[in-house]
């Protein structure tokens, strides 16, 4: 992902395009859907509140912060280049703006630059031939990649939750039942394997089920094929 220089010369449309690409790369294509972050009426016509989930709200706050930082830096760059000014800035004014830009740009870099993922050990529950076969199919289908010894999920969080839900039952990772007598999902091994925050996959499923009766998120068909017997 391109990291913008501090003296970038981009208009609002170009900044919006950059931000959309960054959001998709960081959080998946669902992050471009505004309804992801809000409660929506059953007819999908009205927003009426904030979607629940710590990781989801962290995601929204980070996106908003990066947007605001870019807009603030753009305002300074426009002034330094003379856009919209009726008279030249004094030297001290220019130096002050540059100092402000340095602070904003440092914050921008901290938000958008990702440190290399540490190598993650394979959870014991997934260190089986059946689990490795599923991961191999995921890899061949393009849903994961391997970097520095770590498995990286390349699609949306909710699709990873769908995979984890199916895989947990397929691999019999849990024998605990919920109040309705259904076998629960073992989320932890998949959160460890793919580097998700604790509870984020379960939250992704819960957010989807708030507005749907079946856990079949957008694009689930491709992941579902992973569990079909090979012909």
C-alpha positions in Angstrom: 0.0 0.0 0.0 1.4 3.4 -1.0 2.3 5.6 1.9 1.6 9.3 1.0 4.5 11.7 1.4 4.0 14.6 3.8 3.9 17.1 1.0 1.4 15.2 -1.1 -0.6 17.2 -3.7 -4.0 15.5 -4.0 -7.5 16.7 -4.2 -10.4 15.4 -2.1 -11.4 12.8 -4.6 -7.9 11.4 -4.8 -7.6 11.3 -1.0 -11.0 9.5 -0.8 -9.8 6.9 -3.3 -6.6 6.4 -1.3 -8.5 6.1 2.0 -10.9 3.5 0.4 -8.0 1.4 -0.8 -6.3 1.5 2.6 -9.5 0.6 4.4 -10.1 -2.4 2.1 -6.5 -3.6 2.6 -6.6 -3.2 6.4 -10.2 -4.2 7.2 -11.7 -5.8 4.1 -14.2 -4.7 1.6 -17.0 -4.6 4.2 -15.4 -1.6 5.7 -16.7 0.5 2.8 -20.3 -0.3 3.7 -21.5 2.4 6.1 -24.1 0.1 7.5 -21.3 -2.0 8.9 -20.9 0.4 11.8 -24.6 1.1 12.6 -27.7 -0.6 13.6 -30.1 -0.8 10.7 -33.9 -1.4 10.6 -35.0 -4.7 9.2 -36.0 -3.1 5.9 -32.5 -1.6 5.6 -33.9 1.9 5.2 -32.8 3.6 8.4 -29.8 3.8 10.7 -30.8 4.0 14.4 -27.7 3.5 16.5 -24.1 2.4 16.7 -23.3 -1.3 16.0 -22.0 -3.1 19.1 -18.5 -4.6 19.3 -15.2 -3.2 20.6 -13.2 -4.3 17.6 -15.8 -2.9 15.2 -15.8 0.5 16.9 -12.0 0.5 17.1 -12.0 0.0 13.4 -14.4 2.9 12.7 -12.5 5.2 15.0 -9.2 4.4 13.3 -10.7 5.0 9.8 -12.1 8.4 11.0 -8.8 9.4 12.5 -6.8 8.6 9.3 -9.3 10.6 7.3 -9.1 13.6 9.6 -5.3 13.5 9.6 -5.2 13.5 5.8 -7.6 16.4 5.6 -5.6 18.4 8.1 -2.3 17.7 6.3 -4.0 18.7 3.0 -5.1 22.0 4.4 -1.5 22.8 5.4 0.0 21.7 2.1 -2.5 23.9 0.3 -1.5 26.9 2.3 2.3 26.1 1.9 1.8 25.9 -1.9 -0.2 29.1 -2.0 -3.6 27.7 -2.9 -6.5 30.0 -2.2 -4.3 32.7 -0.6 -4.6 36.4 -1.4 -1.1 37.2 0.0 2.1 35.3 0.8 2.7 33.7 4.1 5.4 35.1 6.3 8.5 32.9 7.0 7.5 32.3 10.6 4.0 31.3 9.5 5.4 28.8 7.0 7.7 27.3 9.7 4.9 27.0 12.1 2.8 25.2 9.5 5.6 22.8 8.7 6.0 22.0 12.4 2.3 21.3 12.7 2.5 19.1 9.5 5.4 17.1 11.0 3.3 16.2 14.1 0.2 15.3 12.0 2.3 13.2 9.6 3.9 11.3 12.4 0.5 10.4 13.7 -0.6 9.4 10.2 2.4 7.1 9.8 1.7 5.5 13.2 -1.9 4.7 12.1 -1.3 3.4 8.5 2.0 1.6 8.8 1.8 -2.0 9.9 4.6 -3.7 11.7 5.5 -7.2 10.5 3.4 -9.9 12.0 5.3 -12.1 14.4 5.6 -15.7 13.6 2.6 -17.4 15.3 2.7 -21.0 16.5 0.0 -23.4 15.1 -2.7 -23.8 17.8 -2.7 -27.4 19.1 -6.3 -27.8 18.1 -5.5 -27.1 14.5 -2.3 -29.1 14.4 -4.0 -32.1 12.8 -4.1 -33.6 9.3 -7.8 -32.7 8.8 -7.2 -29.0 9.9 -4.1 -28.7 7.7 -6.1 -30.0 4.8 -8.7 -27.3 5.3 -5.9 -24.6 5.5 -4.4 -26.0 2.3 -7.7 -25.6 0.5 -8.0 -22.1 1.9 -4.6 -21.2 0.6 -5.3 -22.6 -2.9 -8.5 -20.7 -3.0 -6.8 -17.4 -2.1 -8.4 -16.8 1.3 -5.1 -16.9 3.2 -1.5 -16.2 2.5 1.7 -17.0 4.5 4.1 -14.3 5.5 7.0 -14.7 7.8 5.7 -18.0 9.0 2.2 -16.6 9.9 -1.1 -17.3 8.3 -2.8 -14.1 7.1 -6.5 -14.0 6.3 -6.9 -12.0 3.1 -10.7 -11.6 3.0 -13.3 -10.0 5.3 -13.5 -10.6 9.0 -17.0 -11.9 8.8 -16.0 -14.5 6.2 -13.2 -15.6 8.5 -15.8 -16.0 11.2 -17.9 -18.1 8.8 -14.9 -20.3 8.1 -14.1 -20.6 11.8 -17.7 -21.5 12.6 -17.9 -24.2 10.0 -14.4 -25.5 10.7 -14.9 -25.7 14.5 -17.9 -28.0 14.0 -16.3 -29.9 11.1 -13.2 -30.6 13.2 -15.2 -31.2 16.4 -13.2 -28.6 18.4 -15.9 -28.1 21.0 -18.3 -30.3 22.9 -19.8 -27.5 25.0 -23.5 -26.7 24.4 -25.3 -23.4 24.6 -28.7 -22.8 26.3 -30.5 -24.0 23.2 -28.6 -27.3 23.2 -26.4 -26.4 20.2 -22.7 -27.1 20.1 -20.8 -23.9 20.6 -18.0 -22.6 18.3 -14.4 -22.7 19.4 -13.2 -19.2 18.2 -9.9 -19.0 20.0 -7.8 -21.3 17.8 -8.7 -19.3 14.7 -8.2 -15.9 16.3 -4.7 -17.1 17.3 -3.9 -18.6 13.9 -5.0 -15.6 11.9 -4.0 -12.9 14.4 -7.4 -11.5 15.2 -8.2 -9.8 18.5 -9.9 -11.9 21.1 -13.7 -12.0 20.5 -13.5 -10.3 17.1 -14.7 -13.3 15.1 -17.6 -14.0 17.4 -18.5 -10.3 17.3 -18.4 -10.4 13.5 -21.0 -13.3 13.4 -23.2 -11.5 16.0 -23.2 -8.3 14.0 -24.3 -10.2 10.9 -27.0 -12.1 12.7 -28.5 -8.9 14.1 -29.9 -8.3 10.6 -30.1 -11.8 9.1 -31.7 -15.2 10.0 -28.9 -17.3 8.5 -25.2 -16.9 8.9 -24.4 -16.7 5.2 -22.3 -13.5 4.8 -21.5 -12.0 1.5 -19.2 -14.3 -0.4 -19.8 -17.3 1.8 -20.3 -19.6 -1.2 -16.6 -19.7 -1.9 -15.6 -20.6 1.6 -18.4 -23.2 1.8 -16.7 -25.0 -1.1 -13.7 -25.6 1.2 -15.8 -28.0 3.2 -17.1 -30.0 0.2 -15.6 -33.4 -0.4 -13.0 -33.4 -3.2 -14.1 -35.2 -6.3 
